[in-house]
Amino acid sequence: MSISLVSNPYLDENSAKIRAKPVPWEGYQRAGLITSEELSLIKKVDRQPKPKIESLLVSDGQTYALLYLRLLKKLQRIDTQSFILVLIADALTDHEDRIPWFTSASQTDPELPYGPLLRILESQDDFVQLKATQILTVLLSSEKSPLQAQQLNPFLNTLAIFVSVPSPHKRDIAVQCLEAILSRPECRQAVWANASLVGGLVDILRHNPTPQMSYQVGFCLWLLTFEQEVAEQIQRRFDIIPLLVDVAQGAAKEKVIRVIVATFRNLVSKAPQANLPAMLVAQLLPFAKNLSGRKWTDEDIVEDIQFLRDELSARFESLTTYDEYRSELLSGHLSWTPVHESDLFWKENATKLNDKDYELLKILIRLLSESSDPTVLAVAAHDIGQYVKHYERGKKILTDLGGKTRVMELMSHPDPDVRYQALISVQRLVSHPWAAV
């Protein structure tokens, strides 16, 4: 791996300026902050032409790697830290063989190489923060042994901040860093444990990113979904499937569609029960059929699309009307599909909302409390009314679970359809004496 994998115009432009700036090395030596030997070594590379620096690194690279890290550890001025970070990045760029020079520094000082770099992540200066992030990505992703939490967590917390801020270069660098480290299982697990980081990635997709950013975030999600726990939980926690379908439907670039289809394949292969219902509700089957009729340059995408078509078709053909309803409810994306307004459906299936300790009834009540979508609220309120209409004892159950209170609150909702459906449901809730329960 080389640093060129994590590149950004902001870093390139500022690095060029910093290479030309003077640093008061003699002053540091007079103040006792650096030794005369360190002064002699650093002066040989200070603002020197690249060929001269390269020659020194070829002959004495290990010495210079240790020098840079020691100086970074003890010098606190931002301009000096910036200069040292640029020297480290320049040494590593396109030279993955030099990475061990830095990672082996721990044999001389246990705090190196990570201690100084992780501390710089707390800096208020954007450049040193981002340059340290760039270097850490290279070192962490190249470690031979599993990464430790004390190395990884501060780094990931910084990336979580970067993906959530409005700064385009911070988001860009953070996503590139994640692309580089998520091939490691311990990194996937640590990223998944960082909810704000995963949430920040998902949020990027919700705000009309560029095709390149859509691809890069999709690539991160694809890597994450190789973890069984992620495949089982990501839809429930982040409602990712309808979002990815939307992104793929709007994508002009083949690589964006390819990485999203590959992500869907992971989700279906590893956790079909958790993901197929939401895929059917999000209309992934007709979209997959549409994709299979297109011409593709990559054979992998053809195979993945066929896999999705086969799995979704088999699931769809075996669905009963109740299965369709359950899938829609589990996805949280309620709409006025015919099943909601079918009296026959409710007559036959109302009591099934009581199964598994009222699992589906509790989901309806949760949607009434948590959703901000007027259509979801109106449909959920309507379904509550149908439930108690066809299952008299449901009134007390609904009251005990807090559903009655929430439906009554929705009678004053700003949306007229929500108010109407809530009113009908409340009338059904109070229309019969409790003696029947």
NORVEN-V110228 format. One record per backbone hydrogen bond with DSSP energy under -0.5 kcal/mol. CO is the residue of the C=O (numbers start at 0). NH is the residue of the N-H. E is the energy in kcal/mol with one decimal. If there is no record, write none. Layout:
co=CO nh=NH e=E
co=CO nh=NH e=E
//
This chain:
co=1 nh=4 e=-2.1
co=2 nh=5 e=-2.3
co=4 nh=6 e=-0.7
co=7 nh=11 e=-2.4
co=8 nh=12 e=-2.9
co=9 nh=13 e=-1.9
co=10 nh=14 e=-2.4
co=11 nh=15 e=-1.8
co=12 nh=16 e=-1.4
co=13 nh=17 e=-2.2
co=14 nh=18 e=-2.1
co=15 nh=19 e=-0.6
co=16 nh=19 e=-0.8
co=17 nh=20 e=-1.3
co=22 nh=24 e=-2.5
co=23 nh=27 e=-1.8
co=24 nh=28 e=-2.0
co=25 nh=29 e=-2.6
co=26 nh=30 e=-2.0
co=27 nh=32 e=-2.7
co=27 nh=33 e=-1.0
co=28 nh=31 e=-1.2
co=34 nh=38 e=-2.2
co=35 nh=39 e=-2.3
co=36 nh=40 e=-2.1
co=37 nh=41 e=-2.6
co=38 nh=42 e=-2.2
co=39 nh=43 e=-0.8
co=40 nh=43 e=-0.6
co=41 nh=44 e=-1.1
co=41 nh=45 e=-1.0
co=44 nh=46 e=-0.6
co=44 nh=47 e=-1.2
co=48 nh=52 e=-1.9
co=49 nh=53 e=-2.9
co=50 nh=54 e=-2.0
co=51 nh=55 e=-1.8
co=52 nh=56 e=-2.3
co=53 nh=57 e=-2.4
co=54 nh=58 e=-1.7
co=55 nh=59 e=-2.6
co=56 nh=60 e=-1.3
co=59 nh=63 e=-1.8
co=60 nh=64 e=-2.5
co=61 nh=65 e=-2.0
co=62 nh=66 e=-2.2
co=63 nh=67 e=-2.9
co=64 nh=68 e=-2.0
co=65 nh=69 e=-2.4
co=66 nh=70 e=-2.7
co=67 nh=71 e=-2.3
co=68 nh=72 e=-1.7
co=69 nh=73 e=-1.6
co=70 nh=74 e=-2.2
co=73 nh=75 e=-0.5
co=76 nh=80 e=-2.7
co=77 nh=81 e=-2.8
co=78 nh=82 e=-1.8
co=79 nh=83 e=-2.4
co=80 nh=84 e=-2.6
co=81 nh=85 e=-2.1
co=82 nh=86 e=-2.0
co=83 nh=87 e=-2.4
co=84 nh=88 e=-2.6
co=85 nh=89 e=-2.7
co=86 nh=90 e=-2.0
co=87 nh=91 e=-1.8
co=88 nh=92 e=-2.1
co=91 nh=94 e=-2.7
co=94 nh=97 e=-1.9
co=95 nh=98 e=-1.3
co=97 nh=100 e=-1.2
co=97 nh=101 e=-0.8
co=98 nh=101 e=-1.3
co=98 nh=102 e=-2.3
co=99 nh=103 e=-2.1
co=101 nh=104 e=-1.4
co=102 nh=105 e=-1.0
co=103 nh=106 e=-2.0
co=104 nh=107 e=-1.4
co=104 nh=108 e=-2.3
co=108 nh=111 e=-2.4
co=110 nh=114 e=-2.6
co=112 nh=116 e=-0.8
co=113 nh=117 e=-3.1
co=114 nh=118 e=-2.1
co=115 nh=119 e=-1.8
co=116 nh=120 e=-0.8
co=117 nh=120 e=-0.5
co=118 nh=121 e=-1.7
co=119 nh=122 e=-2.1
co=123 nh=125 e=-0.6
co=124 nh=128 e=-1.9
co=125 nh=129 e=-2.6
co=126 nh=130 e=-3.0
co=127 nh=131 e=-2.4
co=128 nh=132 e=-1.9
co=129 nh=133 e=-2.2
co=130 nh=134 e=-2.1
co=131 nh=135 e=-2.9
co=132 nh=136 e=-2.0
co=133 nh=137 e=-1.2
co=134 nh=138 e=-2.2
co=135 nh=139 e=-3.2
co=136 nh=140 e=-2.0
co=137 nh=141 e=-0.7
co=138 nh=141 e=-0.7
co=138 nh=142 e=-0.6
co=139 nh=142 e=-1.0
co=147 nh=150 e=-1.0
co=147 nh=151 e=-2.5
co=148 nh=152 e=-2.7
co=150 nh=154 e=-0.7
co=151 nh=155 e=-2.6
co=152 nh=156 e=-2.6
co=153 nh=157 e=-1.7
co=154 nh=158 e=-2.0
co=155 nh=159 e=-2.3
co=156 nh=160 e=-1.5
co=157 nh=161 e=-2.4
co=158 nh=162 e=-2.5
co=159 nh=163 e=-0.7
co=160 nh=163 e=-0.7
co=160 nh=164 e=-0.7
co=161 nh=164 e=-0.9
co=165 nh=167 e=-0.6
co=166 nh=170 e=-2.1
co=167 nh=171 e=-2.7
co=168 nh=172 e=-2.3
co=169 nh=173 e=-2.4
co=170 nh=174 e=-2.4
co=171 nh=175 e=-2.1
co=172 nh=176 e=-2.5
co=173 nh=177 e=-2.2
co=174 nh=178 e=-2.3
co=175 nh=179 e=-1.6
co=176 nh=180 e=-1.7
co=177 nh=181 e=-2.3
co=180 nh=183 e=-2.0
co=183 nh=186 e=-0.6
co=183 nh=187 e=-2.1
co=184 nh=188 e=-2.3
co=185 nh=189 e=-1.9
co=186 nh=190 e=-2.8
co=187 nh=191 e=-2.4
co=188 nh=192 e=-1.5
co=189 nh=193 e=-0.6
co=190 nh=193 e=-1.3
co=192 nh=194 e=-1.1
co=193 nh=196 e=-0.8
co=193 nh=197 e=-2.0
co=194 nh=198 e=-2.9
co=195 nh=199 e=-1.8
co=196 nh=200 e=-1.9
co=197 nh=201 e=-2.4
co=198 nh=202 e=-2.3
co=199 nh=203 e=-1.6
co=200 nh=204 e=-1.3
co=201 nh=205 e=-1.1
co=202 nh=206 e=-0.5
co=203 nh=206 e=-1.3
co=204 nh=207 e=-0.6
co=209 nh=213 e=-2.7
co=210 nh=214 e=-2.3
co=211 nh=215 e=-2.4
co=212 nh=216 e=-2.8
co=213 nh=217 e=-2.4
co=214 nh=218 e=-2.6
co=215 nh=219 e=-1.9
co=216 nh=220 e=-2.4
co=217 nh=221 e=-2.5
co=218 nh=222 e=-2.3
co=219 nh=223 e=-2.4
co=220 nh=224 e=-2.1
co=222 nh=225 e=-1.5
co=223 nh=226 e=-2.1
co=226 nh=230 e=-2.4
co=227 nh=231 e=-2.0
co=228 nh=232 e=-1.6
co=229 nh=233 e=-2.8
co=232 nh=236 e=-2.6
co=233 nh=237 e=-2.5
co=234 nh=238 e=-2.1
co=238 nh=242 e=-0.6
co=239 nh=243 e=-2.7
co=240 nh=244 e=-2.4
co=241 nh=245 e=-2.1
co=242 nh=246 e=-2.5
co=243 nh=247 e=-2.7
co=244 nh=248 e=-2.6
co=245 nh=249 e=-1.7
co=246 nh=250 e=-0.5
co=247 nh=250 e=-0.9
co=252 nh=255 e=-0.6
co=252 nh=256 e=-1.4
co=253 nh=257 e=-2.9
co=254 nh=258 e=-2.0
co=255 nh=259 e=-1.7
co=256 nh=260 e=-2.8
co=257 nh=261 e=-2.1
co=258 nh=262 e=-1.6
co=259 nh=263 e=-2.5
co=260 nh=264 e=-2.1
co=261 nh=265 e=-1.9
co=262 nh=266 e=-2.3
co=263 nh=267 e=-2.5
co=264 nh=268 e=-2.9
co=265 nh=269 e=-2.6
co=266 nh=270 e=-1.9
co=270 nh=274 e=-1.3
co=271 nh=275 e=-2.8
co=274 nh=278 e=-1.9
co=275 nh=279 e=-2.3
co=276 nh=280 e=-2.1
co=277 nh=281 e=-2.1
co=278 nh=283 e=-2.7
co=279 nh=282 e=-1.4
co=282 nh=286 e=-1.3
co=283 nh=287 e=-2.9
co=284 nh=288 e=-2.3
co=285 nh=289 e=-2.1
co=286 nh=290 e=-2.5
co=287 nh=291 e=-2.1
co=288 nh=292 e=-0.6
co=289 nh=292 e=-1.0
co=290 nh=293 e=-1.8
co=296 nh=298 e=-0.5
co=297 nh=301 e=-0.9
co=298 nh=302 e=-1.9
co=299 nh=303 e=-2.5
co=300 nh=304 e=-2.5
co=301 nh=305 e=-2.0
co=302 nh=306 e=-2.2
co=303 nh=307 e=-2.4
co=304 nh=308 e=-2.7
co=305 nh=309 e=-2.6
co=306 nh=310 e=-2.5
co=307 nh=311 e=-2.9
co=308 nh=312 e=-2.6
co=309 nh=313 e=-2.2
co=310 nh=314 e=-1.9
co=311 nh=315 e=-2.8
co=312 nh=316 e=-2.7
co=313 nh=317 e=-1.1
co=315 nh=318 e=-1.1
co=319 nh=323 e=-2.1
co=320 nh=324 e=-2.2
co=321 nh=325 e=-3.0
co=322 nh=326 e=-2.7
co=323 nh=327 e=-2.3
co=324 nh=328 e=-2.4
co=325 nh=329 e=-2.9
co=326 nh=330 e=-1.7
co=327 nh=331 e=-0.9
co=327 nh=332 e=-0.7
co=328 nh=331 e=-0.7
co=331 nh=333 e=-1.0
co=334 nh=336 e=-2.6
co=336 nh=339 e=-1.6
co=336 nh=340 e=-0.5
co=337 nh=340 e=-0.9
co=338 nh=341 e=-1.1
co=340 nh=342 e=-0.8
co=341 nh=345 e=-1.9
co=342 nh=346 e=-2.4
co=343 nh=347 e=-2.0
co=344 nh=348 e=-2.0
co=345 nh=349 e=-2.2
co=348 nh=351 e=-1.5
co=349 nh=352 e=-1.6
co=350 nh=353 e=-1.9
co=351 nh=354 e=-1.3
co=352 nh=360 e=-1.3
co=353 nh=357 e=-2.2
co=354 nh=358 e=-2.0
co=357 nh=361 e=-2.8
co=358 nh=362 e=-1.5
co=359 nh=363 e=-2.2
co=360 nh=364 e=-2.3
co=361 nh=365 e=-2.5
co=362 nh=366 e=-2.6
co=363 nh=367 e=-2.0
co=364 nh=368 e=-1.4
co=365 nh=369 e=-2.8
co=366 nh=370 e=-2.1
co=371 nh=373 e=-0.6
co=372 nh=376 e=-2.4
co=373 nh=377 e=-2.7
co=374 nh=378 e=-2.6
co=375 nh=379 e=-2.5
co=376 nh=380 e=-2.5
co=377 nh=381 e=-2.2
co=378 nh=382 e=-2.5
co=379 nh=383 e=-2.0
co=380 nh=384 e=-1.8
co=381 nh=385 e=-2.0
co=382 nh=386 e=-2.4
co=383 nh=387 e=-2.1
co=384 nh=388 e=-1.8
co=385 nh=389 e=-1.9
co=386 nh=390 e=-0.8
co=390 nh=393 e=-2.0
co=391 nh=394 e=-1.7
co=392 nh=395 e=-0.6
co=392 nh=396 e=-1.3
co=393 nh=397 e=-3.0
co=394 nh=398 e=-2.1
co=395 nh=399 e=-2.9
co=396 nh=400 e=-1.9
co=397 nh=402 e=-2.2
co=397 nh=403 e=-0.8
co=398 nh=401 e=-1.4
co=401 nh=405 e=-1.3
co=402 nh=406 e=-2.4
co=403 nh=407 e=-2.2
co=404 nh=408 e=-1.9
co=405 nh=409 e=-1.5
co=407 nh=410 e=-1.2
co=408 nh=411 e=-1.6
co=409 nh=412 e=-1.6
co=414 nh=418 e=-2.3
co=415 nh=419 e=-2.5
co=416 nh=420 e=-2.6
co=417 nh=421 e=-2.5
co=418 nh=422 e=-2.4
co=419 nh=423 e=-2.3
co=420 nh=424 e=-2.1
co=421 nh=425 e=-2.6
co=422 nh=426 e=-2.4
co=423 nh=427 e=-1.8
co=424 nh=428 e=-2.2
co=425 nh=429 e=-2.0
co=426 nh=430 e=-0.6
co=432 nh=435 e=-1.3
co=433 nh=436 e=-2.2
//
